Amino acid sequence: MKKDFLTIDDIQRTEILKIFDLAAGLKKKPRGNQLKNKIIAFYFEIPSIWARMSFETGIKQLSGDSVYLDGSKSVQNAEDTTKTLNRYVDAIIGVVRSHDTLETMSKITDIHVINALSNLSHPCQVLSDLFTIKEKFGDFKELKLAYVGDGNNICNSLLLGCAKVGMNIDVACPNGFEPNSIFIQRAIDYSKISKCDINIMEDPVKAVKDANIIYNDTLIGMNDEKEKERRLSVFLPKYQVNQKLLNYAASDVLYMHCLPANRDEEVTQDVIDGTRSIVWDQAENRLHVQKALLIKMIGTKISF
């Protein structure tokens, strides 16, 4: 693997599958010493309960140590903090408002930088999501994932991830809320190799037709708080995932959400808490996949 994991672009398909194999083993045998004597710093400019808990728990289960830095309250800027951490720890896990912060960290440090969340990309979440899909369906071939809503960091990463593993993806977003154009083009490039379909559209009904997985995320992102009312008026009710929308999908359709969710905004309560929802499997699998990622990047080799 590359030194850093900032986007799905930083990992090859063969590496993804090896991480999945390792994560499956860690799910059966969660504790070990693979991160013994390793210290990992959390640099969080905004709080993220899921990112911190999943990584921190995983590090502890693998006998490593972690330290938490609240970047929003630091008197040092991110660049100076990174240069200092470079002398102290083995890796930095970042949650940042701007993806540029992680890019800067990557350039000025010798240690590993892992993107736990940025405005542009959410690679650890999507890596875990792909593992969950493989766990449920056995393979990615001929599957279709439909993403409905805001073309945000999750959507960007899903495009790359699905294209790399060869899973079809249709994205339905309102005009002006499409995913990042660079990520779209990169996904199209990968899809030519993996032989899958990438489609961007406005119609959510068309997107979910015959889909095996329907995925959506909050409509109010980390930098969108001041635009809440406007965004809700754009997205609702057309882009809400509800039972009516699920009925257009395949009979075996599963529902996914990266959490935290706003019930009866982007998704109705009966869907996210219903029998088709696998959001809690997603949440659990972040722990296992992120542990596998850390072992691959900085840990000791193991076998099961």
Long-range contacts (C-beta under 8 A, 24 or more apart in sequence): 1-296, 1-297, 3-106, 3-112, 3-113, 4-102, 4-106, 4-112, 4-113, 4-114, 5-112, 5-113, 5-114, 5-115, 5-123, 5-124, 5-293, 5-297, 6-99, 6-102, 6-103, 6-106, 6-113, 6-114, 6-115, 6-118, 6-121, 6-123, 7-115, 7-120, 7-121, 7-123, 7-156, 7-157, 7-160, 8-121, 8-123, 8-126, 8-127, 8-157, 8-160, 8-161, 8-164, 9-160, 9-186, 10-123, 11-123, 11-127, 11-164, 12-164, 13-164, 13-165, 13-194, 15-296, 16-127, 16-130, 16-161, 16-164, 16-165, 18-296, 19-127, 19-131, 19-289, 19-292, 19-293, 19-296, 20-130, 20-131, 20-134, 20-289, 20-292, 22-292, 22-295, 22-296, 22-302, 23-131, 23-285, 23-288, 23-289, 23-291, 23-292, 24-135, 24-288, 25-302, 25-304, 26-288, 26-291, 26-292, 27-285, 27-288, 28-304, 29-304, 30-61, 30-287, 30-288, 30-291, 31-61, 31-62, 32-61, 32-62, 32-63, 32-302, 33-62, 33-63, 33-300, 34-62, 34-63, 34-294, 34-295, 34-299, 34-300, 34-302, 35-59, 35-62, 35-63, 35-64, 35-294, 35-295, 35-298, 35-299, 36-62, 36-63, 36-64, 36-300, 37-64, 38-64, 38-65, 38-90, 38-91, 38-298, 38-299, 39-64, 39-65, 39-66, 39-67, 39-88, 39-89, 39-90, 40-64, 40-65, 40-66, 40-67, 40-89, 40-90, 40-91, 40-92, 40-93, 40-294, 40-298, 41-66, 41-67, 41-68, 41-69, 41-85, 41-88, 41-89, 41-91, 41-92, 41-93, 42-66, 42-67, 42-68, 42-69, 42-92, 42-93, 42-94, 42-95, 42-116, 43-69, 43-71, 43-78, 43-81, 43-82, 43-85, 43-92, 43-93, 43-94, 43-95, 43-96, 43-105, 44-68, 44-69, 44-70, 44-71, 44-72, 44-94, 44-95, 45-71, 45-72, 45-78, 45-94, 45-95, 45-96, 45-97, 45-101, 46-72, 46-95, 46-96, 46-97, 46-117, 46-222, 47-95, 48-95, 48-116, 48-117, 49-260, 50-259, 50-260, 50-283, 50-286, 51-93, 51-95, 51-116, 51-117, 51-124, 52-95, 54-283, 54-286, 54-287, 54-290, 55-93, 55-116, 55-290, 57-287, 58-287, 58-288, 58-290, 58-291, 58-294, 59-294, 61-291, 62-291, 62-294, 62-295, 62-299, 64-294, 71-96, 78-104, 78-105, 79-104, 79-105, 79-108, 82-108, 82-109, 83-108, 83-109, 85-109, 85-111, 86-110, 86-111, 90-298, 91-294, 91-297, 91-298, 94-118, 97-222, 97-223, 112-297, 112-298, 114-293, 114-294, 114-297, 117-153, 117-222, 118-153, 119-153, 119-221, 119-222, 119-223, 120-153, 120-156, 120-180, 121-153, 121-156, 121-157, 122-153, 122-154, 122-156, 122-157, 122-258, 123-157, 123-161, 124-286, 124-289, 124-290, 124-293, 125-154, 125-157, 125-258, 125-286, 126-154, 126-157, 126-158, 126-160, 126-161, 127-161, 127-289, 127-293, 128-282, 128-285, 128-286, 128-288, 128-289, 128-290, 129-158, 129-161, 129-215, 129-256, 129-258, 129-282, 129-285, 130-161, 130-162, 130-165, 130-167, 131-285, 131-288, 131-289, 132-256, 132-278, 132-281, 132-282, 132-285, 133-167, 133-213, 135-281, 135-285, 136-254, 136-278, 136-281, 137-212, 140-165, 140-166, 140-167, 141-166, 142-168, 143-167, 143-168, 143-212, 143-213, 144-168, 144-169, 144-170, 144-197, 144-210, 144-211, 144-212, 144-213, 144-250, 145-169, 145-170, 145-211, 145-212, 145-213, 145-214, 145-215, 146-170, 146-171, 146-172, 146-204, 146-207, 146-208, 146-211, 146-213, 146-214, 146-215, 146-249, 147-171, 147-172, 147-207, 147-215, 147-216, 148-172, 148-204, 148-207, 148-208, 148-214, 148-215, 148-216, 148-239, 148-241, 148-245, 149-173, 149-216, 149-217, 149-219, 149-235, 149-239, 149-241, 149-266, 150-177, 150-217, 150-218, 150-219, 150-221, 150-231, 150-235, 151-177, 151-178, 151-179, 151-180, 151-200, 152-179, 152-217, 152-221, 153-221, 154-215, 154-217, 154-258, 155-179, 155-217, 156-180, 156-183, 157-183, 158-215, 159-183, 159-184, 159-186, 159-187, 159-198, 160-186, 160-187, 160-190, 162-187, 162-196, 162-198, 163-187, 163-188, 163-189, 163-190, 163-191, 163-194, 163-196, 163-198, 164-190, 164-194, 165-194, 166-194, 166-195, 166-196, 167-196, 168-196, 168-197, 168-198, 169-196, 169-197, 169-198, 169-199, 170-197, 170-199, 170-200, 170-201, 170-206, 170-207, 170-208, 170-211, 171-199, 171-200, 171-201, 171-207, 172-201, 172-202, 172-203, 172-204, 172-206, 172-207, 172-208, 172-239, 173-200, 173-202, 173-239, 174-202, 174-234, 174-235, 174-238, 174-239, 175-202, 177-234, 177-235, 204-238, 204-239, 204-245, 205-245, 205-248, 208-245, 208-246, 208-248, 208-249, 208-253, 209-248, 209-249, 210-249, 210-250, 211-249, 211-250, 211-253, 212-249, 212-250, 212-252, 212-253, 212-254, 213-253, 213-254, 213-255, 213-256, 214-241, 214-245, 214-246, 214-249, 214-253, 214-254, 214-255, 214-256, 215-255, 215-256, 215-257, 216-241, 216-257, 216-266, 216-267, 217-257, 217-258, 217-266, 218-260, 218-261, 218-262, 218-265, 218-266, 219-262, 219-265, 219-266, 220-262, 232-265, 235-266, 236-265, 239-266, 240-265, 240-266, 240-267, 240-268, 241-266, 241-267, 241-268, 241-271, 242-267, 242-268, 242-270, 242-271, 243-268, 243-270, 243-271, 246-271, 246-276, 254-278, 255-279, 256-282, 257-282, 258-282, 259-283
